[in-house]
Amino acid sequence: MSTLPSPTEPLALLSTLEAPTRWFARASFTVHQWLQRLRARDELATLDDSMLKDIGVTRADVLWETDKHFWQP
């Protein structure tokens, strides 16, 4: 069974890179996180009430989460 990499592993590798490459890697990682948030929030918004109940989330929680901007964690 494979394990998922830690979210901090790519950042740990940054110290081994030169400054321009490090900047690009950090920017790419940030954009990737933003896109993941957008997708997760879009998917959360599509769940019906019974699915939300299964995971212990209310419709109000969904509205609070989906009203955030993509850069907000």
C-alpha positions in Angstrom: 0.0 0.0 0.0 1.4 3.4 -0.9 1.5 6.3 1.4 0.7 9.9 0.5 3.6 12.4 0.9 3.4 14.8 3.7 2.2 18.3 2.6 5.4 19.8 4.0 7.8 17.5 2.1 7.9 19.7 -1.1 8.7 22.7 1.1 11.5 20.8 2.8 13.2 20.3 -0.5 13.1 24.1 -1.2 16.2 24.7 0.8 18.3 22.7 -1.7 17.2 24.9 -4.7 18.6 28.1 -6.1 16.6 31.3 -5.4 14.8 31.6 -8.8 13.9 28.0 -8.8 12.8 28.1 -5.2 10.5 31.1 -5.9 8.9 29.2 -8.8 8.5 26.0 -6.8 6.9 27.9 -3.9 4.6 29.8 -6.3 3.6 26.5 -8.1 2.9 24.9 -4.7 0.7 27.8 -3.7 -1.3 27.8 -6.9 -1.7 24.0 -6.5 -3.1 24.5 -3.0 -5.5 27.1 -4.2 -6.8 24.8 -7.0 -7.3 22.0 -4.5 -9.3 24.3 -2.2 -11.5 25.4 -5.1 -12.2 21.8 -6.1 -12.9 20.6 -2.6 -15.3 23.5 -1.9 -17.1 22.9 -5.2 -17.4 19.2 -4.4 -18.6 20.0 -0.9 -21.3 22.3 -2.3 -22.7 19.4 -4.4 -23.3 17.1 -1.5 -26.9 16.5 -0.5 -28.2 16.8 3.1 -28.0 13.1 3.8 -24.3 13.0 2.6 -23.5 16.0 4.8 -25.2 14.3 7.8 -23.0 11.2 7.2 -19.9 13.3 7.5 -21.2 15.5 10.3 -21.4 18.7 8.4 -24.4 21.0 8.3 -25.6 23.1 5.4 -24.6 26.2 7.3 -21.0 24.8 7.6 -21.0 24.3 3.8 -22.2 27.8 3.1 -19.6 29.2 5.5 -16.8 27.2 3.8 -17.9 27.8 0.2 -18.2 31.6 0.8 -14.4 31.8 1.4 -12.0 33.0 -1.2 -9.7 30.5 -2.8 -6.7 31.8 -1.0 -8.3 31.5 2.5 -7.6 28.2 4.3 
